[in-house]
Amino acid sequence: PRSRAPRCRPALPAAALASEDGGGDLFGADVFGALLEGLEGQTAAGAPTGEMAEWLAGEPLGEEDAKRRLLESTKAIREYGRRKEPLKAVKELQLLLLEEGVAVDCIAATAAVEACVANGRTTLAQRVFDECFAGEGGLEADERAYSALVRGHGMANPPSWSAVSMVVERMRDGGVPVTALTYNTILKACVHHNDTERGLDVIDRMVSAGVRPDGMTAEVVKRK
């Protein structure tokens, strides 16, 4: 198909921004409906007109434009995380998922999870992870994605060690190797919460699993 230049997307109204208390499908009809509801030019019947209609009616992005859009959005998601604006990071991912012709990848989804975790929005991070990586047709999560979720649950106050265990178990069930990356993430949480006993248990489990400690493991242990 003929490609079109990436256009400026319509603004997402506050009602469509994900919240930790919100239910429903984070990227489904509720968000799409909120997008339409908050835009000028909507008809009484609810059909999109004006800017939104033009955007939705546009031809799917060509391959090169789609790659460019994905790259730009992933950078934007990370930047929102650094700027302590996790909801805007999730908004960017939501709009990216609505962009016809763009295949959202694990990197973009993980960036959104990391943006939430870095700003203490663990519940939202879990929702983003579940929507992107769970179920049929979902993306395939790698260890970095899982590790981000582990960090969120482990660094929470109070930490949710049961959730950490569930994430690690989910990794194993999904055939994702649990390497020093994940163990180090758990160890950092143990150090953060001054939980020496749990940290020693993590090291024992690491050794029992045949996972070789790396330089980061030694650095984490030194902090204690």
Helices and strands as residue ranges (DSSP letters): G 14-16, H 29-37, H 50-57, H 63-82, H 86-98, H 106-118, H 122-133, H 143-155, H 161-173, H 180-192, H 196-208, H 215-223
